[in-house]
Amino acid sequence: MEKAPLLDVRHLTRDYVSRPLLGKTHTQRALDNISLTIDAHEIFGIVGESGCGKSTLARLVMALDRPTSGQVLFDGEDLFSLKDKELKQRRRDFQMVFQDPFGSLDPRQKIGRIIAEPLHVLASKPDKAGIRARVASMLESVGLEASHAARYPHEFSGGQRQRIAIARALITGPRLVVADEAVSALDLSVQAQVLNLLQDLREKRGVTFLFISHNLAVVNSIADRVGVMYRGRLVEQGPAQAVFKQPLHPYTSALTDAELSVDRFGRQARKNLPNRSAETGAGCAFYANCPIAVERCVHERPELHTVALGRTVACHRLDHTAQ
């Protein structure tokens, strides 16, 4: 019998409605029928441009926002069917690491209190001595010292602050950690240290990660599988190295072609993606920018379908029924 995934996202859609003082309301679809699964102990990456819906997906997986439609099943349990008290207790099993390590840490509190906060929130009668010992152990597990608990966030470097944020996320013993651009604000050498730490935590603690980033190289270095998002839709999924080495969807190809390079002055130069605006409607979200689009792409939405072992893609040109 095949084991059920730890995280099962089913047909997740999220609309945001703006209500101006004058004029008609406008609905913006941030997520459009997203489905994916993540197995226990896996690192699943999500890549895509800014505004494609990556952070909205993270908030829904964490049940920080509610979907317009669809389900998020954690270990077979629909998070949005739980009562508030049940969801609060369930939160010990999934935690989040944010992009800005300094902005996510209260500058008025000492590190020990910051890391221990989830335990104080979840426990009806916190064991203060036990919590202090647990914080000390957690600091050491992320490469810091137990004595650091008495310091404030401003006394640490960016990489150290991100380690503190990871320690706070892990203090409840979660099975899933959502890392939303968790290394994008860090220098390259510090990025490598944090990525190695996440790999160690997966191996030693069995933590599962949903790792969200716009940086393909970072995701390729850490993820087992990857999903590529464009305008709220999932356009390709598969093993990370296979997807980046031989992309199937035209948008994934455009992303890989737009990889960062360093010029002779040491600055990062980026080849811009085409951005011809178009209403996606019922058709493919990428058709206006796609070099291989056909008439069918304008009127008919391509669904994810299997094209190779472990590879799925939403593209009519890779569908044998396409004309």
C-alpha positions as CSV (number, residue, x, y, z in Angstrom):
1,M,0.0,0.0,0.0
2,E,1.4,3.4,-1.1
3,K,2.1,5.8,1.8
4,A,0.0,9.0,1.8
5,P,1.9,12.3,1.4
6,L,2.6,14.5,4.4
7,L,1.2,17.5,2.6
8,D,-1.5,17.2,0.0
9,V,-2.6,20.5,-1.7
10,R,-5.8,20.0,-3.8
11,H,-7.2,22.4,-6.3
12,L,-6.2,25.5,-4.3
13,T,-7.6,28.8,-5.5
14,R,-7.3,32.2,-3.8
15,D,-9.1,35.3,-5.1
16,Y,-8.6,38.8,-3.6
17,V,-11.3,41.4,-4.1
18,S,-10.6,45.1,-4.1
19,R,-13.5,47.5,-3.3
20,P,-12.6,51.0,-4.4
21,L,-14.7,53.9,-3.1
22,L,-15.8,54.6,-6.6
23,G,-16.2,52.2,-9.5
24,K,-16.5,48.5,-9.8
25,T,-14.9,45.9,-7.6
26,H,-12.0,44.0,-9.1
27,T,-11.1,40.4,-8.5
28,Q,-7.4,39.3,-8.7
29,R,-6.7,35.6,-8.8
30,A,-3.5,35.0,-6.8
31,L,-3.7,31.2,-7.0
32,D,-5.4,29.2,-9.7
33,N,-6.2,25.5,-9.1
34,I,-2.9,24.5,-7.5
35,S,-2.4,20.9,-6.7
36,L,0.8,19.2,-5.4
37,T,2.0,16.7,-2.8
38,I,5.0,16.5,-0.6
39,D,6.2,13.3,1.0
40,A,7.7,13.1,4.5
41,H,11.4,14.0,4.7
42,E,11.3,15.6,1.3
43,I,12.5,19.0,0.3
44,F,10.0,20.4,-2.3
45,G,11.0,23.6,-4.1
46,I,8.7,26.3,-5.6
47,V,10.2,28.7,-8.1
48,G,8.8,31.6,-10.1
49,E,8.9,35.3,-10.6
50,S,7.8,37.8,-8.0
51,G,4.0,38.0,-8.0
52,C,3.4,34.5,-9.3
53,G,1.7,33.4,-6.0
54,K,4.5,31.7,-4.2
55,S,4.0,33.5,-0.9
56,T,0.2,33.2,-1.1
57,L,0.7,29.5,-1.4
58,A,2.9,29.5,1.7
59,R,0.3,31.4,3.7
60,L,-2.4,29.0,2.7
61,V,-0.3,25.9,3.5
62,M,0.3,27.5,6.9
63,A,-3.4,28.2,7.3
64,L,-2.6,31.9,7.8
65,D,-5.2,32.7,5.1
66,R,-8.2,30.8,3.8
67,P,-8.6,29.7,0.2
68,T,-11.5,30.7,-2.0
69,S,-11.7,27.0,-2.9
70,G,-9.6,23.9,-2.5
71,Q,-8.1,21.9,0.4
72,V,-4.8,21.7,2.3
73,L,-4.4,18.2,3.8
74,F,-1.7,17.8,6.4
75,D,-1.2,14.1,7.3
76,G,-4.6,13.4,5.8
77,E,-6.4,16.1,7.8
78,D,-8.0,19.1,6.1
79,L,-6.6,22.2,8.0
80,F,-9.6,24.4,7.0
81,S,-12.1,21.9,8.5
82,L,-10.5,22.3,12.0
83,K,-11.9,24.5,14.7
84,D,-9.7,27.3,16.0
85,K,-8.6,25.4,19.1
86,E,-7.8,22.3,17.1
87,L,-5.9,24.3,14.5
88,K,-3.9,26.0,17.2
89,Q,-2.7,22.7,18.6
90,R,-2.0,21.3,15.1
91,R,0.3,24.3,14.4
92,R,3.1,22.6,16.4
93,D,3.5,20.2,13.5
94,F,4.1,22.9,10.8
95,Q,6.1,26.2,11.2
96,M,7.4,28.9,8.9
97,V,10.7,30.7,8.3
98,F,10.4,34.1,6.7
99,Q,12.5,36.1,4.2
100,D,13.7,38.9,6.5
101,P,15.4,37.4,9.6
102,F,15.6,40.8,11.4
103,G,12.0,41.8,10.6
104,S,10.6,38.5,11.9
105,L,12.4,38.9,15.3
106,D,11.0,41.3,18.0
107,P,14.0,43.7,18.7
108,R,12.7,44.3,22.2
109,Q,12.9,40.7,23.3
110,K,15.9,38.5,24.0
111,I,16.6,35.6,21.8
112,G,15.7,33.0,24.4
113,R,12.2,34.4,24.8
114,I,11.8,34.7,21.0
115,I,12.7,31.1,20.4
116,A,10.5,29.9,23.3
117,E,7.4,31.9,22.3
118,P,5.7,29.1,20.3
119,L,6.0,26.8,23.4
120,H,4.5,29.4,25.6
121,V,1.6,29.9,23.2
122,L,0.9,26.2,22.8
123,A,1.3,25.1,26.4
124,S,-1.4,25.7,28.9
125,K,1.1,25.4,31.8
126,P,4.6,26.1,30.4
127,D,7.5,24.3,32.2
128,K,9.9,27.3,32.4
129,A,13.0,25.2,33.3
130,G,12.3,22.7,30.7
131,I,11.7,25.4,28.1
132,R,15.1,27.0,28.9
133,A,16.9,23.7,28.5
134,R,15.1,23.1,25.2
135,V,16.0,26.6,23.9
136,A,19.7,26.0,24.8
137,S,19.7,22.7,23.0
138,M,18.0,24.2,19.9
139,L,20.5,27.1,19.7
140,E,23.3,24.6,19.7
141,S,21.6,22.4,17.0
142,V,21.6,25.4,14.6
143,G,25.2,26.2,15.2
144,L,24.8,28.9,17.9
145,E,25.7,28.9,21.6
146,A,23.3,28.5,24.6
147,S,24.6,31.7,26.0
148,H,23.2,33.6,23.0
149,A,19.7,33.3,24.6
150,A,20.5,36.3,26.7
151,R,21.3,38.6,23.7
152,Y,19.1,40.7,21.5
153,P,18.5,40.4,17.7
154,H,20.6,43.4,16.8
155,E,23.7,41.8,18.3
156,F,23.8,39.1,15.6
157,S,24.7,39.0,11.9
158,G,22.1,38.3,9.2
159,G,23.1,34.7,8.9
160,Q,22.9,34.2,12.7
161,R,19.5,35.9,12.8
162,Q,18.2,33.4,10.2
163,R,19.6,30.6,12.3
164,I,17.6,32.0,15.2
165,A,14.5,32.1,13.1
166,I,15.0,28.5,12.1
167,A,15.5,27.6,15.8
168,R,12.2,29.2,16.6
169,A,10.5,27.3,13.8
170,L,11.9,24.0,15.1
171,I,11.3,24.5,18.8
172,T,7.9,22.8,18.6
173,G,9.3,19.7,16.8
174,P,7.4,20.3,13.5
175,R,7.2,17.8,10.8
176,L,6.9,20.4,8.1
177,V,8.7,23.8,7.7
178,V,7.7,26.3,5.1
179,A,10.8,28.4,4.1
180,D,9.6,31.5,2.1
181,E,12.7,33.1,0.5
182,A,14.6,32.2,3.6
183,V,18.0,32.8,2.2
184,S,17.4,35.5,-0.4
185,A,18.5,38.4,1.9
186,L,21.8,36.7,2.8
187,D,25.2,36.9,1.3
188,L,26.2,33.9,-0.9
189,S,28.6,32.4,1.7
190,V,26.0,32.7,4.4
191,Q,23.3,31.2,2.0
192,A,25.5,28.1,1.7
193,Q,25.8,27.8,5.5
194,V,22.0,28.0,6.0
195,L,21.3,25.6,3.1
196,N,23.7,23.1,4.6
197,L,21.9,23.6,8.0
198,L,18.5,22.8,6.4
199,Q,19.9,19.7,4.8
200,D,21.3,18.5,8.2
201,L,18.0,19.2,9.9
202,R,16.2,17.0,7.3
203,E,18.7,14.2,7.8
204,K,19.0,14.4,11.6
205,R,15.5,15.4,12.5
206,G,13.5,14.1,9.6
207,V,12.0,17.6,8.9
208,T,10.1,18.1,5.6
209,F,10.5,21.4,3.8
210,L,8.5,23.4,1.4
211,F,11.3,25.7,0.1
212,I,10.1,28.8,-1.8
213,S,12.6,30.9,-3.8
214,H,13.0,32.9,-7.0
215,N,16.6,31.7,-7.2
216,L,16.8,28.6,-9.4
217,A,20.4,27.7,-8.4
218,V,19.5,27.7,-4.7
219,V,16.5,25.5,-5.3
220,N,18.5,23.1,-7.5
221,S,21.1,22.7,-4.8
222,I,18.7,21.7,-2.1
223,A,15.4,20.5,-3.4
224,D,14.4,16.9,-4.3
225,R,11.5,18.0,-6.5
226,V,10.4,21.3,-7.8
227,G,7.2,23.0,-9.0
228,V,7.3,26.0,-11.3
229,M,4.7,28.7,-11.0
230,Y,3.5,31.4,-13.4
231,R,0.7,33.8,-12.7
232,G,-0.8,31.7,-10.0
233,R,-0.7,28.5,-11.9
234,L,1.6,25.5,-11.6
235,V,3.1,24.9,-15.1
236,E,5.7,22.1,-14.4
237,Q,6.7,19.6,-11.7
238,G,9.4,17.1,-11.5
239,P,12.8,16.1,-10.0
240,A,14.7,19.4,-9.5
241,Q,17.9,18.5,-11.4
242,A,15.9,17.1,-14.3
243,V,13.6,20.1,-14.5
244,F,16.5,22.6,-14.6
245,K,18.7,20.5,-16.8
246,Q,16.0,19.8,-19.4
247,P,13.0,22.1,-18.9
248,L,9.9,21.1,-20.7
249,H,7.5,24.1,-20.3
250,P,8.5,27.2,-22.4
251,Y,8.3,29.3,-19.2
252,T,10.7,27.1,-17.3
253,S,13.0,27.3,-20.3
254,A,12.8,31.1,-20.1
255,L,13.6,31.0,-16.4
256,T,16.7,28.9,-16.9
257,D,17.8,31.1,-19.8
258,A,17.5,34.1,-17.5
259,E,20.0,32.8,-14.9
260,L,22.1,35.3,-13.1
261,S,25.6,36.0,-14.5
262,V,28.4,38.2,-13.1
263,D,30.0,40.9,-15.3
264,R,33.6,42.1,-15.1
265,F,32.7,44.6,-12.4
266,G,31.3,41.9,-10.2
267,R,27.7,43.1,-10.5
268,Q,24.9,40.7,-11.2
269,A,23.3,41.1,-14.6
270,R,20.0,39.4,-15.6
271,K,18.5,38.7,-18.9
272,N,14.9,39.9,-18.6
273,L,12.1,37.6,-19.4
274,P,9.5,38.8,-22.0
275,N,6.5,40.4,-20.3
276,R,3.8,41.1,-22.9
277,S,0.7,41.5,-20.9
278,A,-2.3,39.4,-21.7
279,E,-5.5,38.3,-20.1
280,T,-5.1,34.6,-19.4
281,G,-8.8,33.9,-19.3
282,A,-9.5,30.3,-20.1
283,G,-6.3,29.8,-22.1
284,C,-2.7,29.2,-21.1
285,A,-1.3,31.8,-18.7
286,F,1.9,32.0,-20.7
287,Y,0.6,32.1,-24.3
288,A,1.3,35.9,-24.9
289,N,4.9,35.4,-24.1
290,C,5.4,31.9,-25.5
291,P,7.5,31.4,-28.7
292,I,5.7,28.2,-29.6
293,A,2.1,29.1,-28.8
294,V,-0.7,27.9,-31.2
295,E,-4.3,28.9,-31.5
296,R,-5.4,26.3,-29.0
297,C,-3.3,28.0,-26.3
298,V,-5.4,31.1,-26.4
299,H,-8.7,29.5,-25.8
300,E,-8.0,26.2,-23.9
301,R,-6.3,26.0,-20.6
302,P,-3.6,23.2,-20.5
303,E,-3.8,20.9,-17.5
304,L,-0.8,19.2,-15.8
305,H,-0.2,15.8,-17.4
306,T,2.5,13.2,-17.1
307,V,5.1,13.3,-19.9
308,A,7.8,11.3,-18.4
309,L,8.6,9.4,-15.1
310,G,7.9,11.9,-12.3
311,R,7.5,14.8,-14.8
312,T,4.3,16.7,-15.3
313,V,3.8,19.8,-17.5
314,A,0.9,22.0,-18.5
315,C,1.6,22.6,-22.2
316,H,-0.5,21.8,-25.3
317,R,2.6,21.4,-27.4
318,L,3.7,18.5,-25.2
319,D,0.3,16.9,-25.4
320,H,0.1,14.3,-28.2
321,T,-3.5,15.4,-28.9
322,A,-2.3,19.0,-29.7
323,Q,-2.7,20.1,-33.3
